[in-house]
Amino acid sequence: MTNYNILTDPFGFSRLTKDTIGFDDIFKRLASFSETLPKISTYPPYNIRKTGENTYVIEVAVAGFGKQDIELTLENKILTVKGQITGDDASNDYIFKGIANRAFTRAFTLADTVKVQNAELLNGMLKVWLERFISEDKKPQKIDIKT
């Protein structure tokens, strides 16, 4: 049985690296991602659904936010959703305010093969449609054996 410390290597990367070549950057990215896990906010809530063999949708609950209050950017394979209400609420006299419309930033890391197809805001739900493309050189190939 391999000896490793679950606290310093939570994903068991030390066990994986002995049989892999060229994945060093991926392991470093996953390790740095795991360091940020406790800091991740739970607001706003979101879903990630697989809608087909190579299609996905990210659903972010953004009740109270309009199209003008949401910014969606893609940079270096990081899809970032930012929300900030631009109007002033101070003049409204709420008896109870249960809808949180505080500013937020939510980031999603996309694989190199995933592309953003489109986004829509409908009934308080932001939906971002994604598709995974597999290039011909990445698809399985049959290799002929010569005699």
N, CA, C and O of each residue as an XYZ file, in Angstrom:
588
protein
N       0.842     -1.189      0.000
C       0.000      0.000      0.000
C       0.877      1.238      0.000
O       1.849      1.308      0.753
N       0.544      2.227     -0.844
C       1.314      3.457     -0.952
C       1.081      4.323      0.271
O      -0.046      4.448      0.749
N       2.158      4.923      0.776
C       2.065      5.807      1.926
C       1.981      7.248      1.438
O       2.893      7.711      0.752
N       0.923      7.963      1.769
C       0.828      9.374      1.435
C      -0.059     10.048      2.461
O      -0.882      9.401      3.109
N       0.112     11.338      2.602
C      -0.619     12.104      3.596
C      -1.835     12.749      2.948
O      -1.689     13.538      2.014
N      -3.021     12.429      3.423
C      -4.269     12.950      2.848
C      -4.375     14.458      3.030
O      -5.049     15.127      2.246
N      -3.719     15.006      4.052
C      -3.799     16.443      4.288
C      -2.928     17.238      3.322
O      -3.323     18.322      2.893
N      -1.750     16.722      2.971
C      -0.873     17.446      2.059
C      -1.112     17.062      0.601
O      -0.703     17.788     -0.305
N      -1.753     15.960      0.376
C      -2.019     15.483     -0.985
C      -3.450     14.941     -1.039
O      -3.644     13.733     -1.177
N      -4.480     15.843     -0.928
C      -5.855     15.372     -0.786
C      -6.384     14.561     -1.957
O      -7.294     13.751     -1.777
N      -5.840     14.756     -3.144
C      -6.332     14.025     -4.310
C      -5.448     12.830     -4.659
O      -5.720     12.127     -5.633
N      -4.406     12.594     -3.887
C      -3.531     11.461     -4.136
C      -2.707     11.612     -5.395
O      -2.452     10.626     -6.086
N      -2.275     12.850     -5.715
C      -1.504     13.093     -6.932
C      -0.188     12.329     -6.931
O       0.293     11.927     -7.990
N       0.400     12.124     -5.754
C       1.685     11.425     -5.698
C       1.553     10.008     -6.248
O       2.499      9.469     -6.821
N       0.380      9.410     -6.075
C       0.159      8.062     -6.609
C      -0.011      8.091     -8.124
O       0.337      7.128     -8.807
N      -0.545      9.192     -8.651
C      -0.814      9.276    -10.085
C       0.421      9.631    -10.902
O       0.550      9.192    -12.045
N       1.328     10.419    -10.334
C       2.450     10.934    -11.114
C       3.447      9.865    -11.527
O       4.207     10.084    -12.471
N       3.475      8.732    -10.868
C       4.467      7.708    -11.221
C       4.149      7.027    -12.551
O       5.042      6.442    -13.164
N       2.899      7.088    -13.010
C       2.516      6.417    -14.245
C       2.083      7.378    -15.347
O       1.546      6.942    -16.366
N       2.303      8.665    -15.163
C       1.845      9.639    -16.154
C       3.002     10.496    -16.638
O       3.987     10.708    -15.931
N       2.855     10.981    -17.862
C       3.887     11.819    -18.468
C       3.211     13.044    -19.061
O       2.242     12.920    -19.811
N       3.712     14.211    -18.732
C       3.214     15.439    -19.329
C       1.990     16.031    -18.659
O       1.371     16.936    -19.218
N       1.617     15.551    -17.480
C       0.441     16.064    -16.788
C       0.800     16.963    -15.605
O      -0.067     17.301    -14.799
N       2.063     17.349    -15.497
C       2.529     18.133    -14.352
C       1.709     19.403    -14.162
O       1.309     19.720    -13.042
N       1.454     20.138    -15.255
C       0.701     21.390    -15.149
C      -0.720     21.143    -14.666
O      -1.252     21.929    -13.882
N      -1.331     20.077    -15.117
C      -2.695     19.760    -14.685
C      -2.717     19.471    -13.188
O      -3.603     19.947    -12.478
N      -1.749     18.694    -12.703
C      -1.701     18.389    -11.282
C      -1.471     19.651    -10.460
O      -2.055     19.807     -9.388
N      -0.620     20.558    -10.956
C      -0.378     21.817    -10.241
C      -1.638     22.668    -10.204
O      -1.949     23.271     -9.177
N      -2.371     22.722    -11.320
C      -3.613     23.500    -11.356
C      -4.652     22.927    -10.405
O      -5.336     23.675     -9.706
N      -4.777     21.597    -10.373
C      -5.735     20.967     -9.462
C      -5.339     21.195     -8.003
O      -6.199     21.436     -7.155
N      -4.055     21.119     -7.715
C      -3.599     21.346     -6.339
C      -3.879     22.782     -5.915
O      -4.326     23.016     -4.792
N      -3.622     23.749     -6.797
C      -3.892     25.150     -6.438
C      -5.390     25.383     -6.316
O      -5.822     26.182     -5.484
N      -6.188     24.704     -7.125
C      -7.642     24.811     -7.024
C      -8.118     24.280     -5.684
O      -8.994     24.875     -5.056
N      -7.551     23.167     -5.241
C      -7.985     22.572     -3.979
C      -7.672     23.481     -2.795
O      -8.361     23.429     -1.776
N      -6.648     24.305     -2.916
C      -6.314     25.242     -1.841
C      -7.374     26.324     -1.687
O      -7.525     26.888     -0.603
N      -8.110     26.622     -2.752
C      -9.117     27.678     -2.690
C     -10.500     27.168     -2.319
O     -11.413     27.971     -2.127
N     -10.681     25.862     -2.215
C     -12.007     25.308     -1.954
C     -12.706     25.892     -0.726
O     -13.880     26.245     -0.832
N     -12.056     26.014      0.430
C     -12.772     26.537      1.586
C     -13.201     27.994      1.428
O     -14.094     28.452      2.141
N     -12.580     28.726      0.506
C     -12.857     30.141      0.334
C     -13.997     30.411     -0.648
O     -14.431     31.556     -0.777
N     -14.481     29.405     -1.328
C     -15.490     29.590     -2.357
C     -16.829     29.954     -1.727
O     -17.310     29.284     -0.814
N     -17.416     31.027     -2.236
C     -18.708     31.485     -1.743
C     -19.823     30.589     -2.285
O     -19.688     29.989     -3.351
N     -20.908     30.507     -1.549
C     -22.054     29.724     -2.005
C     -23.111     30.611     -2.658
O     -24.178     30.122     -3.029
N     -22.834     31.904     -2.804
C     -23.785     32.833     -3.409
C     -23.232     33.313     -4.728
O     -22.054     33.664     -4.798
N     -24.013     33.341     -5.754
C     -25.362     32.808     -5.872
C     -25.320     31.302     -6.133
O     -24.316     30.779     -6.617
N     -26.405     30.615     -5.812
C     -26.424     29.170     -6.078
C     -26.395     28.891     -7.581
O     -26.856     29.700     -8.386
N     -25.851     27.742     -7.937
C     -25.756     27.387     -9.363
C     -25.848     25.881     -9.543
O     -25.649     25.106     -8.608
N     -26.156     25.494    -10.773
C     -26.161     24.091    -11.203
C     -25.254     23.973    -12.413
O     -25.099     24.929    -13.174
N     -24.662     22.818    -12.593
C     -23.973     22.481    -13.843
C     -24.597     21.167    -14.304
O     -24.509     20.143    -13.627
N     -25.236     21.227    -15.486
C     -25.923     20.037    -16.004
C     -25.284     19.585    -17.298
O     -24.835     20.398    -18.106
N     -25.247     18.286    -17.482
C     -24.834     17.715    -18.760
C     -26.111     17.506    -19.559
O     -26.998     16.764    -19.137
N     -26.206     18.158    -20.710
C     -27.440     18.110    -21.492
C     -27.342     17.188    -22.696
O     -28.349     16.920    -23.352
N     -26.161     16.707    -22.991
C     -25.938     15.794    -24.108
C     -24.564     15.176    -23.949
O     -23.886     15.392    -22.945
N     -24.158     14.403    -24.948
C     -22.863     13.742    -24.853
C     -21.723     14.749    -24.714
O     -20.768     14.505    -23.977
N     -21.816     15.876    -25.415
C     -20.761     16.895    -25.384
C     -21.298     18.285    -25.086
O     -20.645     19.273    -25.422
N     -22.460     18.392    -24.470
C     -23.034     19.700    -24.175
C     -23.375     19.828    -22.694
O     -23.750     18.862    -22.031
N     -23.233     21.050    -22.206
C     -23.449     21.337    -20.797
C     -24.159     22.684    -20.677
O     -24.166     23.483    -21.614
N     -24.755     22.922    -19.506
C     -25.325     24.231    -19.220
C     -25.016     24.561    -17.760
O     -25.189     23.738    -16.862
N     -24.554     25.788    -17.558
C     -24.376     26.314    -16.209
C     -25.593     27.183    -15.939
O     -25.909     28.074    -16.728
N     -26.279     26.930    -14.826
C     -27.465     27.699    -14.445
C     -27.131     28.435    -13.150
O     -26.790     27.811    -12.145
N     -27.232     29.768    -13.178
C     -26.937     30.581    -12.006
C     -28.204     31.320    -11.605
O     -28.798     32.026    -12.420
N     -28.625     31.159    -10.344
C     -29.827     31.826     -9.841
C     -29.490     33.286     -9.536
O     -28.752     33.575     -8.594
N     -30.027     34.192    -10.330
C     -29.719     35.618    -10.196
C     -30.999     36.441    -10.043
O     -31.181     37.451    -10.723
N     -31.882     36.002     -9.148
C     -33.138     36.710     -8.923
C     -32.850     38.158     -8.550
O     -31.983     38.433     -7.721
N     -33.577     39.075     -9.162
C     -33.420     40.502     -8.877
C     -32.399     41.202     -9.749
O     -32.329     42.431     -9.746
N     -31.601     40.446    -10.501
C     -30.595     41.032    -11.384
C     -31.150     41.104    -12.797
O     -31.766     40.152    -13.277
N     -30.934     42.224    -13.457
C     -31.304     42.367    -14.856
C     -30.098     42.138    -15.746
O     -28.975     41.999    -15.261
N     -30.331     42.099    -17.033
C     -29.245     41.889    -18.003
C     -28.150     42.937    -17.828
O     -26.963     42.634    -17.955
N     -28.558     44.170    -17.536
C     -27.595     45.262    -17.370
C     -26.765     45.120    -16.091
O     -25.743     45.793    -15.961
N     -27.162     44.280    -15.160
C     -26.467     44.106    -13.888
C     -25.493     42.934    -13.893
O     -24.795     42.707    -12.904
N     -25.438     42.189    -14.991
C     -24.612     40.979    -15.060
C     -23.568     41.125    -16.153
O     -23.866     41.572    -17.261
N     -22.337     40.742    -15.825
C     -21.245     40.756    -16.794
C     -20.695     39.336    -16.904
O     -20.384     38.697    -15.900
N     -20.585     38.867    -18.111
C     -20.105     37.512    -18.391
C     -18.852     37.638    -19.250
O     -18.906     38.190    -20.349
N     -17.706     37.121    -18.747
C     -16.456     37.227    -19.497
C     -15.757     35.868    -19.552
O     -15.923     35.026    -18.669
N     -14.969     35.680    -20.617
C     -14.158     34.481    -20.778
C     -12.743     34.938    -21.075
O     -12.486     35.588    -22.088
N     -11.826     34.589    -20.180
C     -10.431     34.967    -20.361
C      -9.543     33.855    -19.835
O      -9.682     33.429    -18.689
N      -8.625     33.385    -20.680
C      -7.700     32.309    -20.302
C      -8.431     31.087    -19.751
O      -8.017     30.503    -18.750
N      -9.514     30.712    -20.411
C     -10.302     29.530    -20.061
C     -11.025     29.657    -18.715
O     -11.483     28.655    -18.166
N     -11.130     30.875    -18.182
C     -11.893     31.141    -16.958
C     -13.148     31.906    -17.353
O     -13.071     33.036    -17.834
N     -14.305     31.281    -17.147
C     -15.591     31.923    -17.399
C     -16.015     32.590    -16.094
O     -16.204     31.916    -15.081
N     -16.166     33.917    -16.119
C     -16.484     34.680    -14.914
C     -17.848     35.334    -15.060
O     -18.142     35.979    -16.067
N     -18.676     35.154    -14.035
C     -19.992     35.784    -13.966
C     -19.931     36.780    -12.821
O     -19.687     36.405    -11.675
N     -20.155     38.062    -13.137
C     -20.163     39.105    -12.105
C     -21.540     39.751    -12.097
O     -22.132     39.999    -13.147
N     -22.029     40.013    -10.918
C     -23.308     40.681    -10.787
C     -23.231     41.816     -9.794
O     -22.662     41.677     -8.712
N     -23.810     42.942    -10.174
C     -23.867     44.084     -9.272
C     -25.071     44.930     -9.651
O     -25.186     45.398    -10.783
N     -25.967     45.121     -8.691
C     -27.142     45.955     -8.917
C     -26.682     47.401     -8.977
O     -26.016     47.890     -8.065
N     -27.040     48.077    -10.053
C     -26.575     49.450    -10.242
C     -27.510     50.476     -9.635
O     -27.075     51.586     -9.327
N     -28.795     50.140     -9.448
C     -29.756     51.068     -8.859
C     -29.596     51.152     -7.354
O     -29.028     50.252     -6.735
N     -30.103     52.245     -6.754
C     -30.008     52.434     -5.306
C     -31.291     51.951     -4.644
O     -32.386     52.397     -4.987
N     -31.143     51.030     -3.688
C     -32.270     50.450     -2.967
C     -32.646     51.253     -1.722
O     -33.685     51.000     -1.113
N     -31.820     52.205     -1.348
C     -31.975     52.871     -0.047
C     -33.321     53.570      0.100
O     -33.831     53.695      1.213
N     -33.907     54.029     -1.010
C     -35.161     54.764     -0.912
C     -36.364     53.854     -0.667
O     -37.424     54.337     -0.267
N     -36.222     52.559     -0.897
C     -37.327     51.623     -0.696
C     -37.447     51.262      0.781
O     -36.445     50.959      1.427
N     -38.649     51.293      1.311
C     -38.893     50.937      2.706
C     -39.379     49.497      2.773
O     -40.575     49.218      2.679
N     -38.417     48.586      2.939
C     -38.747     47.175      3.026
C     -39.253     46.849      4.419
O     -38.691     47.313      5.411
N     -40.294     46.065      4.500
C     -40.704     45.485      5.771
C     -39.869     44.228      6.000
O     -39.452     43.945      7.123
N     -39.630     43.479      4.928
C     -38.754     42.318      4.962
C     -38.064     42.227      3.617
O     -38.718     42.327      2.580
N     -36.751     42.039      3.616
C     -36.001     41.896      2.367
C     -35.272     40.561      2.397
O     -34.210     40.443      3.009
N     -35.844     39.547      1.731
C     -35.280     38.202      1.724
C     -34.552     37.855      0.442
O     -33.905     36.810      0.369
N     -34.640     38.701     -0.569
C     -33.945     38.445     -1.827
C     -32.603     39.149     -1.780
O     -32.525     40.377     -1.769
N     -31.557     38.354     -1.754
C     -30.209     38.914     -1.697
C     -29.782     39.337     -3.092
O     -29.655     38.502     -3.987
N     -29.565     40.603     -3.275
C     -29.068     41.064     -4.573
C     -27.739     41.781     -4.373
O     -27.476     42.831     -4.959
N     -26.911     41.177     -3.524
C     -25.580     41.721     -3.284
C     -24.667     41.381     -4.461
O     -24.926     40.448     -5.221
N     -23.613     42.148     -4.588
C     -22.656     41.915     -5.663
C     -22.001     40.547     -5.496
O     -21.804     40.071     -4.378
N     -21.668     39.926     -6.621
C     -21.029     38.610     -6.565
C     -20.108     38.436     -7.755
O     -20.233     39.119     -8.771
N     -19.181     37.506     -7.603
C     -18.321     37.044     -8.696
C     -18.219     35.537     -8.564
O     -17.893     35.018     -7.496
N     -18.498     34.845     -9.642
C     -18.431     33.381     -9.664
C     -17.600     33.009    -10.885
O     -17.872     33.486    -11.987
N     -16.590     32.160    -10.703
C     -15.708     31.783    -11.807
C     -15.756     30.277    -12.031
O     -15.838     29.494    -11.084
N     -15.703     29.888    -13.304
C     -15.704     28.485    -13.710
C     -14.511     28.270    -14.636
O     -14.312     29.037    -15.578
N     -13.724     27.244    -14.379
C     -12.582     26.922    -15.225
C     -13.030     25.938    -16.298
O     -13.560     24.870    -15.990
N     -12.816     26.302    -17.550
C     -13.222     25.462    -18.675
C     -12.027     24.718    -19.239
O     -10.914     25.245    -19.257
N     -12.245     23.521    -19.689
C     -11.198     22.757    -20.369
C     -10.891     23.414    -21.711
O     -11.699     24.181    -22.236
N      -9.729     23.110    -22.254
C      -9.335     23.678    -23.544
C     -10.307     23.319    -24.657
O     -10.418     24.050    -25.641
N     -11.006     22.209    -24.514
C     -11.907     21.735    -25.566
C     -13.336     22.256    -25.415
O     -14.190     21.949    -26.246
N     -13.610     23.038    -24.369
C     -14.971     23.524    -24.123
C     -15.112     24.959    -24.604
O     -14.282     25.815    -24.300
N     -16.166     25.207    -25.353
C     -16.458     26.540    -25.894
C     -17.808     27.021    -25.372
O     -18.727     26.224    -25.184
N     -17.920     28.325    -25.140
C     -19.198     28.918    -24.746
C     -20.014     29.124    -26.013
O     -19.548     29.774    -26.949
N     -21.230     28.578    -26.054
C     -22.094     28.714    -27.232
C     -22.969     29.963    -27.140
O     -23.038     30.746    -28.087
N     -23.637     30.149    -25.999
C     -24.455     31.346    -25.811
C     -24.864     31.436    -24.349
O     -24.574     30.551    -23.544
N     -25.549     32.534    -24.029
C     -26.043     32.747    -22.668
C     -27.392     33.439    -22.755
O     -27.650     34.229    -23.663
N     -28.255     33.121    -21.779
C     -29.566     33.763    -21.742
C     -29.987     33.979    -20.294
O     -29.609     33.221    -19.401
N     -30.775     35.025    -20.081
C     -31.318     35.333    -18.764
C     -32.826     35.244    -18.869
O     -33.462     36.007    -19.597
N     -33.393     34.292    -18.124
C     -34.830     34.062    -18.215
C     -35.376     33.696    -16.837
O     -34.902     32.751    -16.207
N     -36.368     34.443    -16.376
C     -37.039     34.177    -15.103
C     -36.065     34.071    -13.926
O     -36.195     33.180    -13.087
N     -35.097     34.975    -13.869
C     -34.158     34.997    -12.751
C     -33.076     33.937    -12.812
O     -32.359     33.731    -11.832
N     -32.943     33.259    -13.945
C     -31.940     32.218    -14.096
C     -31.048     32.567    -15.291
O     -31.527     32.707    -16.416
N     -29.740     32.706    -15.028
C     -28.766     32.899    -16.094
C     -28.321     31.522    -16.548
O     -27.867     30.711    -15.740
N     -28.451     31.257    -17.844
C     -28.032     29.967    -18.394
C     -26.919     30.207    -19.402
O     -27.059     31.009    -20.325
N     -25.817     29.503    -19.212
C     -24.670     29.594    -20.118
C     -24.499     28.219    -20.744
O     -24.239     27.236    -20.050
N     -24.648     28.163    -22.055
C     -24.590     26.897    -22.792
C     -23.172     26.661    -23.273
O     -22.554     27.544    -23.867
N     -22.653     25.457    -23.013
C     -21.285     25.092    -23.362
C     -21.284     23.847    -24.229
O     -22.189     23.016    -24.156
N     -20.246     23.734    -25.056
C     -20.094     22.529    -25.867
C     -18.638     22.121    -25.897
O     -17.745     22.957    -26.038
N     -18.407     20.817    -25.763
C     -17.052     20.264    -25.822
C     -16.789     19.791    -27.243
O     -17.541     18.992    -27.801
N     -15.708     20.299    -27.812
C     -15.306     19.903    -29.157
C     -14.066     19.031    -29.057
O     -13.120     19.345    -28.335
N     -14.090     17.930    -29.796
C     -12.946     17.027    -29.811
C     -12.345     17.073    -31.208
O     -12.990     16.701    -32.188
N     -11.093     17.536    -31.285
C     -10.440     17.625    -32.584
C     -10.139     16.224    -33.111
O     -10.085     15.254    -32.355
N      -9.947     16.147    -34.408
C      -9.711     14.849    -35.051
C      -8.491     14.142    -34.472
O      -8.494     12.919    -34.334
N      -7.443     14.902    -34.130
C      -6.232     14.265    -33.605
C      -6.418     13.744    -32.176
O      -5.581     12.984    -31.690
N      -7.482     14.134    -31.507
C      -7.762     13.667    -30.142
C      -8.736     12.484    -30.120
O      -8.885     11.816    -29.097
N      -9.388     12.235    -31.237
C     -10.349     11.130    -31.291
C      -9.597      9.807    -31.355
O      -8.472      9.760    -31.853
N     -10.204      8.733    -30.859
C      -9.540      7.427    -30.899
C      -9.209      7.018    -32.338
O      -9.992      7.240    -33.261
N      -8.056      6.429    -32.499
C      -7.614      5.991    -33.822
C      -7.221      4.522    -33.759
O      -6.716      4.030    -32.751
N      -7.465      3.855    -34.852
C      -6.992      2.479    -34.967
C      -5.648      2.526    -35.689
O      -5.518      3.143    -36.746
N      -4.672      1.879    -35.112
C      -3.342      1.881    -35.697
C      -3.091      0.519    -36.318
O      -3.160     -0.509    -35.645
N      -2.796      0.529    -37.625
C      -2.496     -0.713    -38.338
C      -1.129     -1.242    -37.942
O      -0.166     -0.492    -37.786
N      -1.078     -2.535    -37.787
C       0.199     -3.188    -37.466
C       0.733     -3.795    -38.749
O       0.064     -4.601    -39.395
N       1.941     -3.401    -39.109
C       2.556     -3.907    -40.338
C       3.298     -5.211    -40.056
O       3.841     -5.420    -38.971
N       3.305     -6.084    -41.075
C       4.012     -7.350    -40.939
C       5.209     -7.384    -41.836
O       5.935     -8.377    -41.860
